[in-house]
Amino acid sequence: MKLIRLDNKTGEAKIAIDTVDDLWHLEKILSTGDRVTAHSMRSVRIGTKEEKKHVKLTVAVETVEFSKSVNRLRVHGKIVWGEPEDFIQLGRYHTIDIEPGDKFEVTKEWHSYQLGRLKDAEKESKRPQVRIIVMDDEKALTAVLHGYGIDYGKEFHNSARKRDEKYDERTAQYFGDITAEISGHTEKYIVAGPGFTKDNLKKFIGKKDSALLSRIIFESCSYAERNGVSELLKRGAIEKIVGEARLEQEERIMEEFLVELNKGSNLVAYGLKESVNASEMSAVSRLLVLDSLLRTSKDAEKIADSVSRSKGKIFIMSEEGDAGLRLKGFGGIVAFLKFSVKTDT
């Protein structure tokens, strides 16, 4: 994502979308009543026929939906401006589709945490995407790390069994399928798993396409399952490739909160009531808040604004990640405190 222009007086901003992750960030930033202007296609009746015409228009946002399946953000609302005027009916509903590569304009009342999220999205879009394979001698699971969560993809299965006379042939087919999967993408890979199978894959790739090894980091993990991917995130394996990724950062900071909570520390608070009290005293150094709570709770919005004004760090988390699901169990909001704050019980 790139913030091309921002007018602090009018709230008008021009934004360029680079990646699918940008669309996810944007879904969390846009609110009801915002004005979004973009080029679009609109059905227009000409005589007895209906034709699609290219238009530029502005809608007053009512709903925003990020569709991962088609890599598209759908912004729906009433048309408040448009050109050519012959193809525009003010007050009628229209949906603007925004995809990677598009540019659009938005006018809104910007909260400081939203501008901070734009800046974070700009940084994240410059990082290389990370792909992961967790595997053992029976199967391999593929995954892609995004800012909004993990997309799990193809699974590969090894039909070879130890006493099978075609064991070597079938294992080579299994390794060949995984190698082809890696070759078919340009991103960096982490390949991990228990035992020696990943090491044998490394030898196989070294013989078949040694140059491919420069894009792969081999790690150990306990399972060739989704919890093996979570284990890699918690352990900081992603940092070896791209620095601290968002999901990895969320996992780490939630672990830090749980440690403080379990030892009875007075330097953490959770839930809206305690977090409001701490933010009013400018006691919050770091705030973790679910994006869904931030969109639906005025109290959460006020807390985030207060923390931002007092120079605290805000982490807006998605329920699609494991860390976000754990955060939901604590009321969707957690505060790390600069000093102990007494709250009413």
C-alpha beads as a LAMMPS data file, in Angstrom:
LAMMPS data file: protein, C-alpha beads

345 atoms
344 bonds

1 atom types
1 bond types

-500.0 500.0 xlo xhi
-500.0 500.0 ylo yhi
-500.0 500.0 zlo zhi

Masses

1 110.0

Atoms # bond

1 1 1 0.000 0.000 0.000
2 1 1 1.121 3.527 -0.710
3 1 1 -0.355 6.723 0.717
4 1 1 0.087 9.010 -2.279
5 1 1 -1.552 12.098 -0.807
6 1 1 -3.215 13.156 2.459
7 1 1 -4.907 16.488 3.185
8 1 1 -5.132 16.752 6.968
9 1 1 -7.682 19.582 6.750
10 1 1 -10.215 17.900 4.478
11 1 1 -9.393 14.270 5.306
12 1 1 -8.938 13.516 1.603
13 1 1 -6.410 10.785 0.835
14 1 1 -5.276 9.037 -2.322
15 1 1 -4.147 5.445 -1.848
16 1 1 -2.536 2.849 -4.136
17 1 1 -3.114 -0.851 -3.449
18 1 1 -0.165 -3.209 -3.961
19 1 1 -1.050 -6.508 -2.260
20 1 1 -3.967 -8.595 -1.025
21 1 1 -2.920 -7.767 2.540
22 1 1 -3.537 -4.098 1.711
23 1 1 -7.189 -4.925 1.046
24 1 1 -7.481 -6.533 4.470
25 1 1 -6.015 -3.460 6.154
26 1 1 -8.326 -1.231 4.155
27 1 1 -11.421 -3.187 5.212
28 1 1 -10.556 -2.384 8.832
29 1 1 -9.888 1.296 8.126
30 1 1 -12.980 2.227 6.101
31 1 1 -16.106 3.093 8.091
32 1 1 -19.778 3.831 7.453
33 1 1 -20.161 7.356 6.084
34 1 1 -16.696 7.600 4.523
35 1 1 -16.597 8.777 0.910
36 1 1 -14.750 6.547 -1.564
37 1 1 -14.029 7.728 -5.102
38 1 1 -12.782 5.389 -7.808
39 1 1 -13.118 4.344 -11.429
40 1 1 -15.704 1.619 -11.897
41 1 1 -18.054 -0.048 -14.375
42 1 1 -21.770 0.647 -14.210
43 1 1 -24.701 -0.906 -16.064
44 1 1 -26.566 1.715 -18.083
45 1 1 -29.750 1.233 -20.127
46 1 1 -29.401 2.679 -23.620
47 1 1 -32.637 2.265 -25.555
48 1 1 -33.671 -1.337 -25.090
49 1 1 -30.169 -2.562 -24.276
50 1 1 -28.147 -2.552 -21.086
51 1 1 -24.442 -1.782 -21.435
52 1 1 -21.473 -1.537 -19.104
53 1 1 -19.938 1.949 -19.066
54 1 1 -16.716 3.197 -17.526
55 1 1 -17.412 5.858 -14.875
56 1 1 -15.718 7.678 -12.033
57 1 1 -17.932 8.028 -8.987
58 1 1 -18.097 8.554 -5.236
59 1 1 -20.128 6.410 -2.853
60 1 1 -21.031 7.104 0.764
61 1 1 -19.820 3.880 2.382
62 1 1 -22.397 1.608 3.997
63 1 1 -20.670 -1.789 3.869
64 1 1 -17.121 -2.986 3.200
65 1 1 -16.289 -6.622 2.463
66 1 1 -12.883 -8.181 1.864
67 1 1 -13.170 -11.348 -0.217
68 1 1 -10.034 -13.482 0.095
69 1 1 -11.307 -15.979 -2.474
70 1 1 -11.197 -13.407 -5.296
71 1 1 -8.602 -10.986 -3.849
72 1 1 -11.031 -8.088 -3.940
73 1 1 -12.488 -5.435 -1.618
74 1 1 -16.136 -4.531 -2.246
75 1 1 -17.224 -1.054 -1.101
76 1 1 -20.999 -0.575 -1.232
77 1 1 -23.052 2.593 -0.780
78 1 1 -25.150 5.310 -2.371
79 1 1 -23.714 7.357 -5.234
80 1 1 -23.145 10.987 -4.169
81 1 1 -21.110 12.161 -7.191
82 1 1 -20.070 10.860 -10.571
83 1 1 -19.142 11.483 -14.179
84 1 1 -20.103 11.290 -17.003
85 1 1 -23.399 12.583 -15.587
86 1 1 -25.403 10.739 -18.281
87 1 1 -24.358 7.411 -16.755
88 1 1 -24.848 8.339 -13.090
89 1 1 -28.013 8.268 -10.990
90 1 1 -27.363 10.072 -7.692
91 1 1 -28.823 8.263 -4.703
92 1 1 -28.705 4.850 -6.380
93 1 1 -26.586 2.086 -4.871
94 1 1 -23.308 0.974 -6.396
95 1 1 -20.471 -1.360 -5.429
96 1 1 -16.874 -0.341 -6.102
97 1 1 -14.451 -3.260 -6.489
98 1 1 -10.873 -2.531 -5.385
99 1 1 -8.051 -4.926 -6.294
100 1 1 -4.227 -4.955 -6.118
101 1 1 -2.926 -2.420 -8.630
102 1 1 -5.853 -0.013 -8.181
103 1 1 -5.760 3.588 -6.967
104 1 1 -8.675 5.305 -5.247
105 1 1 -9.529 8.289 -3.056
106 1 1 -11.135 8.291 0.385
107 1 1 -12.438 11.173 2.460
108 1 1 -12.960 10.457 6.141
109 1 1 -12.266 11.595 9.669
110 1 1 -8.915 9.957 10.256
111 1 1 -8.051 8.558 13.669
112 1 1 -4.348 8.536 14.461
113 1 1 -4.325 4.751 14.902
114 1 1 -5.809 4.398 11.397
115 1 1 -3.021 6.513 9.911
116 1 1 -0.561 4.390 11.862
117 1 1 -2.096 1.304 10.317
118 1 1 -1.671 2.796 6.842
119 1 1 2.016 3.358 7.547
120 1 1 2.384 -0.216 8.848
121 1 1 0.686 -1.512 5.706
122 1 1 3.126 0.484 3.562
123 1 1 6.052 -1.178 5.338
124 1 1 4.523 -4.654 5.148
125 1 1 3.847 -4.409 1.414
126 1 1 7.584 -4.005 0.813
127 1 1 8.424 -7.244 2.615
128 1 1 8.661 -10.476 0.645
129 1 1 5.803 -12.900 1.135
130 1 1 6.612 -16.050 3.070
131 1 1 5.476 -19.545 2.176
132 1 1 5.711 -22.469 4.578
133 1 1 5.733 -26.250 4.217
134 1 1 5.498 -28.510 7.255
135 1 1 6.178 -32.140 6.442
136 1 1 7.043 -35.627 7.647
137 1 1 7.500 -38.927 5.817
138 1 1 3.757 -39.272 5.163
139 1 1 2.455 -35.849 4.201
140 1 1 3.279 -32.181 3.622
141 1 1 1.053 -29.170 4.304
142 1 1 1.552 -25.844 2.502
143 1 1 0.694 -22.415 3.922
144 1 1 1.071 -18.738 3.020
145 1 1 1.638 -16.107 5.682
146 1 1 -0.472 -12.945 5.308
147 1 1 -1.002 -9.996 7.612
148 1 1 -4.597 -11.107 8.254
149 1 1 -3.752 -14.729 8.977
150 1 1 -2.540 -17.934 7.397
151 1 1 -3.967 -19.398 4.207
152 1 1 -3.497 -23.156 4.076
153 1 1 -3.122 -24.623 0.620
154 1 1 -2.222 -27.924 -1.029
155 1 1 -1.389 -31.107 0.827
156 1 1 0.990 -33.706 -0.589
157 1 1 0.890 -37.340 0.461
158 1 1 3.587 -39.981 0.307
159 1 1 2.213 -43.388 -0.671
160 1 1 5.521 -45.143 0.076
161 1 1 5.763 -47.574 2.989
162 1 1 8.953 -48.957 4.479
163 1 1 8.550 -52.508 3.201
164 1 1 7.209 -51.399 -0.180
165 1 1 9.483 -52.535 -3.024
166 1 1 8.738 -49.189 -4.709
167 1 1 9.573 -47.210 -1.566
168 1 1 12.414 -45.208 -3.140
169 1 1 10.427 -44.525 -6.314
170 1 1 7.336 -43.308 -4.454
171 1 1 9.363 -41.228 -2.001
172 1 1 11.127 -39.599 -4.959
173 1 1 7.692 -38.797 -6.430
174 1 1 6.642 -37.242 -3.082
175 1 1 9.800 -35.115 -2.936
176 1 1 9.392 -34.228 -6.607
177 1 1 5.860 -32.921 -6.027
178 1 1 7.054 -30.721 -3.158
179 1 1 10.013 -29.470 -5.213
180 1 1 7.679 -28.560 -8.078
181 1 1 5.457 -26.641 -5.655
182 1 1 8.414 -24.593 -4.430
183 1 1 9.696 -24.038 -7.986
184 1 1 6.279 -22.736 -9.010
185 1 1 6.557 -19.704 -6.726
186 1 1 9.122 -16.951 -6.372
187 1 1 8.833 -16.336 -2.638
188 1 1 11.095 -17.512 0.155
189 1 1 10.149 -20.798 1.811
190 1 1 10.437 -22.282 5.257
191 1 1 10.388 -26.080 5.148
192 1 1 10.052 -27.689 8.568
193 1 1 9.081 -30.893 10.249
194 1 1 10.044 -33.582 12.748
195 1 1 12.702 -36.192 12.062
196 1 1 14.948 -36.453 9.017
197 1 1 12.469 -36.269 6.137
198 1 1 13.036 -32.542 5.601
199 1 1 16.797 -33.226 5.515
200 1 1 16.279 -35.901 2.896
201 1 1 14.203 -33.429 0.871
202 1 1 17.089 -30.961 1.099
203 1 1 19.446 -33.579 -0.361
204 1 1 16.921 -34.383 -3.099
205 1 1 16.577 -30.714 -4.108
206 1 1 20.353 -30.296 -3.960
207 1 1 20.731 -32.968 -6.626
208 1 1 17.806 -31.857 -8.796
209 1 1 17.999 -28.053 -8.568
210 1 1 20.659 -26.816 -6.161
211 1 1 19.911 -23.144 -6.974
212 1 1 16.467 -23.603 -5.430
213 1 1 18.041 -24.120 -2.009
214 1 1 18.927 -20.414 -1.835
215 1 1 15.201 -19.648 -1.365
216 1 1 14.612 -22.237 1.364
217 1 1 15.298 -22.235 5.090
218 1 1 15.015 -25.635 6.751
219 1 1 13.717 -25.758 10.325
220 1 1 12.500 -28.306 12.847
221 1 1 8.975 -28.444 14.248
222 1 1 7.034 -31.074 16.152
223 1 1 4.157 -31.691 13.755
224 1 1 3.372 -31.735 10.037
225 1 1 0.051 -30.084 10.882
226 1 1 -1.324 -26.583 11.356
227 1 1 -0.015 -26.479 14.901
228 1 1 3.441 -27.008 13.408
229 1 1 3.006 -23.696 11.553
230 1 1 1.915 -22.028 14.814
231 1 1 5.013 -23.439 16.487
232 1 1 7.235 -21.802 13.857
233 1 1 5.527 -18.446 14.420
234 1 1 5.931 -18.605 18.193
235 1 1 9.574 -19.565 17.871
236 1 1 10.435 -16.659 15.585
237 1 1 11.370 -18.679 12.486
238 1 1 9.819 -16.094 10.135
239 1 1 12.194 -13.431 11.419
240 1 1 15.069 -15.260 9.744
241 1 1 13.580 -14.378 6.366
242 1 1 11.763 -11.039 6.568
243 1 1 12.218 -9.617 10.015
244 1 1 9.372 -9.759 12.476
245 1 1 6.174 -10.501 10.588
246 1 1 2.816 -9.324 11.923
247 1 1 1.485 -12.748 13.002
248 1 1 4.786 -13.651 14.602
249 1 1 4.793 -10.361 16.485
250 1 1 1.234 -10.981 17.673
251 1 1 2.106 -14.462 18.918
252 1 1 5.112 -13.132 20.813
253 1 1 3.298 -10.261 22.482
254 1 1 0.350 -12.445 23.534
255 1 1 2.806 -14.873 25.130
256 1 1 4.371 -11.920 26.931
257 1 1 0.951 -10.840 28.231
258 1 1 0.125 -14.345 29.485
259 1 1 3.440 -14.555 31.339
260 1 1 2.746 -11.226 33.072
261 1 1 -0.823 -12.264 33.881
262 1 1 0.150 -15.676 35.291
263 1 1 2.721 -14.191 37.631
264 1 1 0.142 -11.749 39.006
265 1 1 1.758 -8.668 37.532
266 1 1 0.038 -5.312 38.025
267 1 1 1.472 -4.113 34.736
268 1 1 -1.184 -5.612 32.464
269 1 1 -4.917 -5.037 32.168
270 1 1 -7.616 -6.537 29.974
271 1 1 -11.228 -5.904 29.064
272 1 1 -12.842 -2.578 28.201
273 1 1 -13.411 -1.385 31.775
274 1 1 -9.815 -1.795 32.953
275 1 1 -8.385 -0.576 29.661
276 1 1 -10.505 2.594 29.706
277 1 1 -9.283 3.398 33.215
278 1 1 -5.639 2.814 32.293
279 1 1 -5.876 4.870 29.084
280 1 1 -7.485 7.813 30.927
281 1 1 -4.427 7.885 33.192
282 1 1 -2.042 7.698 30.177
283 1 1 -0.688 4.491 31.675
284 1 1 -0.786 2.311 28.530
285 1 1 2.518 1.627 26.776
286 1 1 1.149 -1.001 24.374
287 1 1 -2.420 -1.831 23.430
288 1 1 -3.669 -5.028 21.776
289 1 1 -7.173 -4.741 20.329
290 1 1 -9.230 -6.875 17.968
291 1 1 -10.100 -5.149 14.712
292 1 1 -13.728 -6.304 15.067
293 1 1 -14.000 -4.670 18.511
294 1 1 -12.455 -1.456 17.242
295 1 1 -15.078 -1.244 14.501
296 1 1 -18.052 -1.877 16.783
297 1 1 -17.142 -0.300 20.128
298 1 1 -16.896 3.452 20.697
299 1 1 -15.099 2.735 23.983
300 1 1 -12.418 0.739 22.154
301 1 1 -12.070 3.558 19.623
302 1 1 -11.654 6.132 22.430
303 1 1 -9.042 3.943 24.130
304 1 1 -7.048 3.587 20.908
305 1 1 -7.176 7.355 20.302
306 1 1 -6.067 8.032 23.882
307 1 1 -3.181 5.562 23.691
308 1 1 -2.072 7.050 20.377
309 1 1 -2.089 10.590 21.828
310 1 1 0.069 9.436 24.755
311 1 1 2.568 7.881 22.292
312 1 1 1.664 4.283 23.125
313 1 1 2.027 1.491 20.558
314 1 1 -1.178 -0.044 19.172
315 1 1 -1.439 -3.554 17.739
316 1 1 -4.700 -4.145 15.841
317 1 1 -5.195 -7.897 15.603
318 1 1 -7.385 -10.191 13.539
319 1 1 -9.470 -13.058 14.911
320 1 1 -8.200 -15.172 12.023
321 1 1 -4.840 -15.665 13.759
322 1 1 -4.299 -17.857 16.832
323 1 1 -3.128 -14.866 18.863
324 1 1 -6.279 -12.948 17.929
325 1 1 -8.482 -15.818 19.063
326 1 1 -6.717 -15.838 22.418
327 1 1 -7.130 -12.072 22.683
328 1 1 -10.875 -12.509 22.099
329 1 1 -10.978 -14.615 25.261
330 1 1 -9.788 -11.580 27.247
331 1 1 -12.529 -9.289 25.996
332 1 1 -10.751 -8.397 22.763
333 1 1 -8.482 -5.806 24.367
334 1 1 -5.289 -5.989 26.444
335 1 1 -3.091 -3.199 27.795
336 1 1 0.534 -3.263 28.895
337 1 1 1.018 -0.584 31.544
338 1 1 3.807 1.877 32.267
339 1 1 2.880 1.773 35.951
340 1 1 0.396 -0.029 38.167
341 1 1 -3.163 1.280 38.012
342 1 1 -5.808 0.424 40.588
343 1 1 -9.212 -0.350 39.116
344 1 1 -12.613 -0.755 40.734
345 1 1 -13.833 -4.315 40.933

Bonds

1 1 1 2
2 1 2 3
3 1 3 4
4 1 4 5
5 1 5 6
6 1 6 7
7 1 7 8
8 1 8 9
9 1 9 10
10 1 10 11
11 1 11 12
12 1 12 13
13 1 13 14
14 1 14 15
15 1 15 16
16 1 16 17
17 1 17 18
18 1 18 19
19 1 19 20
20 1 20 21
21 1 21 22
22 1 22 23
23 1 23 24
24 1 24 25
25 1 25 26
26 1 26 27
27 1 27 28
28 1 28 29
29 1 29 30
30 1 30 31
31 1 31 32
32 1 32 33
33 1 33 34
34 1 34 35
35 1 35 36
36 1 36 37
37 1 37 38
38 1 38 39
39 1 39 40
40 1 40 41
41 1 41 42
42 1 42 43
43 1 43 44
44 1 44 45
45 1 45 46
46 1 46 47
47 1 47 48
48 1 48 49
49 1 49 50
50 1 50 51
51 1 51 52
52 1 52 53
53 1 53 54
54 1 54 55
55 1 55 56
56 1 56 57
57 1 57 58
58 1 58 59
59 1 59 60
60 1 60 61
61 1 61 62
62 1 62 63
63 1 63 64
64 1 64 65
65 1 65 66
66 1 66 67
67 1 67 68
68 1 68 69
69 1 69 70
70 1 70 71
71 1 71 72
72 1 72 73
73 1 73 74
74 1 74 75
75 1 75 76
76 1 76 77
77 1 77 78
78 1 78 79
79 1 79 80
80 1 80 81
81 1 81 82
82 1 82 83
83 1 83 84
84 1 84 85
85 1 85 86
86 1 86 87
87 1 87 88
88 1 88 89
89 1 89 90
90 1 90 91
91 1 91 92
92 1 92 93
93 1 93 94
94 1 94 95
95 1 95 96
96 1 96 97
97 1 97 98
98 1 98 99
99 1 99 100
100 1 100 101
101 1 101 102
102 1 102 103
103 1 103 104
104 1 104 105
105 1 105 106
106 1 106 107
107 1 107 108
108 1 108 109
109 1 109 110
110 1 110 111
111 1 111 112
112 1 112 113
113 1 113 114
114 1 114 115
115 1 115 116
116 1 116 117
117 1 117 118
118 1 118 119
119 1 119 120
120 1 120 121
121 1 121 122
122 1 122 123
123 1 123 124
124 1 124 125
125 1 125 126
126 1 126 127
127 1 127 128
128 1 128 129
129 1 129 130
130 1 130 131
131 1 131 132
132 1 132 133
133 1 133 134
134 1 134 135
135 1 135 136
136 1 136 137
137 1 137 138
138 1 138 139
139 1 139 140
140 1 140 141
141 1 141 142
142 1 142 143
143 1 143 144
144 1 144 145
145 1 145 146
146 1 146 147
147 1 147 148
148 1 148 149
149 1 149 150
150 1 150 151
151 1 151 152
152 1 152 153
153 1 153 154
154 1 154 155
155 1 155 156
156 1 156 157
157 1 157 158
158 1 158 159
159 1 159 160
160 1 160 161
161 1 161 162
162 1 162 163
163 1 163 164
164 1 164 165
165 1 165 166
166 1 166 167
167 1 167 168
168 1 168 169
169 1 169 170
170 1 170 171
171 1 171 172
172 1 172 173
173 1 173 174
174 1 174 175
175 1 175 176
176 1 176 177
177 1 177 178
178 1 178 179
179 1 179 180
180 1 180 181
181 1 181 182
182 1 182 183
183 1 183 184
184 1 184 185
185 1 185 186
186 1 186 187
187 1 187 188
188 1 188 189
189 1 189 190
190 1 190 191
191 1 191 192
192 1 192 193
193 1 193 194
194 1 194 195
195 1 195 196
196 1 196 197
197 1 197 198
198 1 198 199
199 1 199 200
200 1 200 201
201 1 201 202
202 1 202 203
203 1 203 204
204 1 204 205
205 1 205 206
206 1 206 207
207 1 207 208
208 1 208 209
209 1 209 210
210 1 210 211
211 1 211 212
212 1 212 213
213 1 213 214
214 1 214 215
215 1 215 216
216 1 216 217
217 1 217 218
218 1 218 219
219 1 219 220
220 1 220 221
221 1 221 222
222 1 222 223
223 1 223 224
224 1 224 225
225 1 225 226
226 1 226 227
227 1 227 228
228 1 228 229
229 1 229 230
230 1 230 231
231 1 231 232
232 1 232 233
233 1 233 234
234 1 234 235
235 1 235 236
236 1 236 237
237 1 237 238
238 1 238 239
239 1 239 240
240 1 240 241
241 1 241 242
242 1 242 243
243 1 243 244
244 1 244 245
245 1 245 246
246 1 246 247
247 1 247 248
248 1 248 249
249 1 249 250
250 1 250 251
251 1 251 252
252 1 252 253
253 1 253 254
254 1 254 255
255 1 255 256
256 1 256 257
257 1 257 258
258 1 258 259
259 1 259 260
260 1 260 261
261 1 261 262
262 1 262 263
263 1 263 264
264 1 264 265
265 1 265 266
266 1 266 267
267 1 267 268
268 1 268 269
269 1 269 270
270 1 270 271
271 1 271 272
272 1 272 273
273 1 273 274
274 1 274 275
275 1 275 276
276 1 276 277
277 1 277 278
278 1 278 279
279 1 279 280
280 1 280 281
281 1 281 282
282 1 282 283
283 1 283 284
284 1 284 285
285 1 285 286
286 1 286 287
287 1 287 288
288 1 288 289
289 1 289 290
290 1 290 291
291 1 291 292
292 1 292 293
293 1 293 294
294 1 294 295
295 1 295 296
296 1 296 297
297 1 297 298
298 1 298 299
299 1 299 300
300 1 300 301
301 1 301 302
302 1 302 303
303 1 303 304
304 1 304 305
305 1 305 306
306 1 306 307
307 1 307 308
308 1 308 309
309 1 309 310
310 1 310 311
311 1 311 312
312 1 312 313
313 1 313 314
314 1 314 315
315 1 315 316
316 1 316 317
317 1 317 318
318 1 318 319
319 1 319 320
320 1 320 321
321 1 321 322
322 1 322 323
323 1 323 324
324 1 324 325
325 1 325 326
326 1 326 327
327 1 327 328
328 1 328 329
329 1 329 330
330 1 330 331
331 1 331 332
332 1 332 333
333 1 333 334
334 1 334 335
335 1 335 336
336 1 336 337
337 1 337 338
338 1 338 339
339 1 339 340
340 1 340 341
341 1 341 342
342 1 342 343
343 1 343 344
344 1 344 345
